[in-house]
Amino acid sequence: MMQSRFATHEVLNQSPPFEDVDLFTADAPLVAAVAANGGAGAAAELSDFGRHWGSAGMAERGRIANENTPKLRLFDARGNRRDEVEFHPAYHELMAHSAHAGVHNSTWTADGKPAGGTAEVVRAAKFYIASQVETGHLCPITMTRASVAALASQPDILARTMPVIGTRAYDPSFAPWWTKRGMTLGMGMTEKQGGTDVRANMTRADRDGDAWRITGHKWFMSAPMCDAFLVLAQTDGGLSCFFMPRFAPDGSVNAIHFQRLKDKLGNRSNASSEVEFHGAHAELIGEEGKGIRTIIQMVQLTRQDCAIASAGLMRSGLAHALHHARHRSVFQKHLADQPLMRSVLADMALHVEATVALVMRLCRAFDRAPADAGEAGYMRLLTPAIKYWTCKSAPPFLYEAMECLGGNGYVEEGILARHYREAPVNAIWEGSGNVMCLDVLRALGREADAALAVLRALADGTKGLPGAAETVALIGKSFRRPDSERVARLAVEQLALLAATAALNQVSPGSAELFAATRLAAGHAAMYGAADLSDDDQRALLQRALLQRALP
């Protein structure tokens, strides 16, 4: 008997996969922001990177790595303690591709000094692109890069490790770091009883000749598969920072006993753990009792990456939503031509355009800070403010992107559900929103003159734009209040919006005027699409957001 043919088996009016796209050249705001911050010379390199990470093969690796989550293997077949974390090959492939491109080390010289030039800007563009495809593996990439800043406090350890950190090789073997082609580093700071308050840590470090033995626990040990960790522990001199390798100097497995891997909302391709130390071997980094001052050098860089990754997640959400809307027809017109949908997409595009301009401007400050006091002040004051605003913007933005696809955006076959689950971690990790606001207040208190200079520069950079003068006045008034902590969230958000407007004004003055008019001059509606943008402005924003000629 002949099988009946059903018309619904023929797939119609669905958007093609968003893949085999150059994620750099298709993104005009990114290209412009990189160029405005000195990175135009890297355009060919970034286009190569964008084509590779925009390929169908890389998208598939990202999907598989998240569907096949890490597994903790505590013992080998003979009962020997191993504490290994097992990953799907797709995860290792993602790590290898990021390492090959230098995403984990390109901002440092071979001896661990800042590379200078536009290394931060170019590396950030790669991080931003990679985060659009698979964000979880970037956790150890971030921490490896950032650890060099803390290791600089202990030149002998830096000199030993940098030849291995500095290679563009990824070596996943479970072996002592000094025998490997490349290494990764993780971090252990928070404990059950303390969380953000690391001074409440109870983990103890005791001298053992020239080294130390650490006993205690960590409630969150990030990236437990790494070759070494920076760990905080108490000594007689106070809270101190230590370098703890997976293997002791004699080649035995160090006494780092993982209790379990965290069952997380997102970030599933990456492992996070609870751990106990049973006299684990470690070496002191920096001065005893100055552990927070030592590790904060690392934390500053991880916060920068949180902002970049959140910007990348939003960019991916926008690109998938706009790509879908350009191909999907509803009521005899493409979604992208429907006035309400076009308003939503254009408002979202404006947000992403300002965000990428802001994070690239921040990275320029990181590049120039060693030799420019003004840029150093910008970096210290605005890193927590930018992390606050960018990371908190991502979850609601990605929800809106999912809605643009309707049910197709909500299912796990697509990438947006994964992005949505991923987005909250960047606001929570490396300092929650309240911690970021308190850090801005500390920067204002400790370096008032430098902070005032930054505010003046932002005022100059936004002069004449709608609502800018009023925003500057509000920020100043809020931070001068005796109860400034109570209103810090409002002030920090306004500071970030002002900084985004100034950064965008250096890249695209027309877009900066739109952003100021819709974000500074009037309170932006809680929902995207409520900004009154002209048809011409909408068309220009959407064309820049995803160049149609760059689509497959």
Residue, then its C-alpha position, 0 to 999 in steps of 0.5 A: m500500500m502506498q504511503s500517504r504524502f502529507a503536505t506538512h512534511e515539506v518544510l516551508n517558511q523557516s529561516p536557514p541555519f545561521e552558520d558559515v558566516d564571517l562573524f567579524t565582517a558581518d558585524a559592522p559595529l564591531v569592525a568600527a569599534v575595533a578600528a576606533n580603538g586602534g585595531a584596524g590593522a588586525a582586520a584580516e586576522l579577525s576576519d579569518f577568526g570570524r569565518h572559522w568560528g562562524s562555521a557550521g563545524m564550530a557551531e556543532r562543537g558548541r552544541i555537542a560540548n553542552e549536551n555532553t557535560p563533564k564527568l568527575r572520575l574520582f578513582d581509577a580502576r584499581g582504586n587509586r585517587r585521581d580526581e580527573v574531570e572527563f570531557h567530550p572531545a568537542y570541548h577539547e576541540l573548542m579549547a584547542h581552537s581558542a588556544h591556537a588563536g592566543v585568546h588565553n595569552s596574547t595580551w602578554t609577552a613571552d616573559g609575562k609583561p603586558a604586550g601593549g599596542t592593541a593586544e587587549v582590543v584585538r584579543a577582546a574582539k576574538f573573545y567576543i566572537a567566540s562567546q557567540v558560539e560557545t561560552g563555557h570553555l572560555c572560563p579556563i581561557t579567561m582565568t589562564r590569561a588573567s592569572v599572569a597578572a597575579l603571578a607577576s607578584q612572584p617573579d620566580i613562579l612566573a618565570r617557570t610557568m610563562p614558557v608553558i602558559g605562553t605557547r599557543a598549544y592546548d594539552p589536555s593530558f593529566a600530567p604535571w604542568w612542567t611536562k606539558r606543551g601548554m597549561t591552563l589555570g583556575m581559581g579557588m576563592t569562595e568558601k561555604q561560610g563566606g562567599t563574597d566575603v573572602r576574609a571569612n575564609m577558613t582554609r589554612a596554609d602551613r609552612d613546609g620547608d620552602a613550600w606550604r601545605i593547605t588544608g580546607h575547602k572551596w565551595f566554588m573551584s572554577a575549572p577543576m581540570c586546570d593544571a594549577f590554581l590560584v587559591l586563597a588561604q589563611t596563614d599566621g600573616g593573614l589571608s594569602c594567595f597561593f599557586m597550587p598545581r595538580f601534581a606535587p613536585d615529585g610527580s604525585v597527584n596533589a591532595i586536591h580532592f574534588q567532592r562533586l561538580k556543580d549542577k549549574l543552570g548554564n555554563r554546562s560545557n565547563a566544570s565547576s566544583e566543590v573541593e577539599f584540600h588535604g595538605a595540598h602542596a602550594e607555593l606562596i604568591g606575593e606577600e604573606g597576608k596580602g592575598i586579596r591585593t595579589i589576586i585582585q590583579m587577576v580578578q580585574l581581568t576576569r571582570q573585563d571578560c565577563a563584560i565582553a562575553s555578555a556583549g557577545l551573547m547579546r550580539s549572538g541573540l541579535a544576529h539570530a533574531l535578525h537573521h530569522a526575521r529576514h527570512r520568516s514571512v508572516f501576514q504576507k511580509h517578512l518579519a523584518d519588514q513588520p513595523l513592530m518587529r522592526s522597532v524591536l530589532a532596531d532598539m536591540a541593535l542600538h543597545v548592542e552597538a553601544t555595548v560593543a563600543l563600550v567594551m572595546r573602549l574599556c579594552r583600549a584603556f587596559d592597553r594604555a593603562p601602564a603608560d597613561a594615568g588617565e586611561a588607568g583611572y578610566m579602567r579602575l573606575l569603569t571596569p566594575a560599572i561596565k561589568y554591572w551594566t553589561c552583564k545585567s543587560a544580557p538575560p532580558f536581552l536574550y529573552e527578547a531575542m528568543e521571543c523574536l523567533g517564537g517557539n523556535g527560540y525556546v527549544e534546545e535545538g537552537i542556540l538561544a536557549r543555551h545563551y539564555r541559561e548562560a547569561p546570568v553567570n557573568a553578573i554573578w561570577e567575579g562579583s555580583g551587582n552590589v559588589m560592582c557598585l561598592d567597587v565603584l564607590r571605593a574607586l571614587g573614595r580612594e582616587a577622587d581626583a582620578a575619578l573626577a577626571v574620568l567623569r569630566a572626560l565623559a562629560d566632554g565626550t557626550k557634550g551636546l547630546p540629549g540628556a548628557a548634561e543632566t546625567v552627569a549632574l545626576i551622577g555627581k549628585s548621587f555619588r556626593r550623597p552621604d548615603s551614596e551606597r543606598v542609591a549606588r545602583l542607579a548612579v552606577e547604571q547612569l555612569a555606564l550609560l554615559a560611558a557607553t554614549a561617549a564610547l559610541n560617539q567616538v565610533s558612530p556619532g549618529s548612533a550615539e545621538l540616538f542612544a542618548a536620546t532614548r537612554l539618557a534624555a528619557g528613561h528607556a522603557a522596560m521593553y525593547g521596541a518602545a523607542d521612537l526611532s525613524d524608519d531611516d534610523q531603523r533601517a541603518l541600525l539593522q543593516r549595520a547590525l548584520l550586513q546582508r551581503a555577508l550572509p550565506 
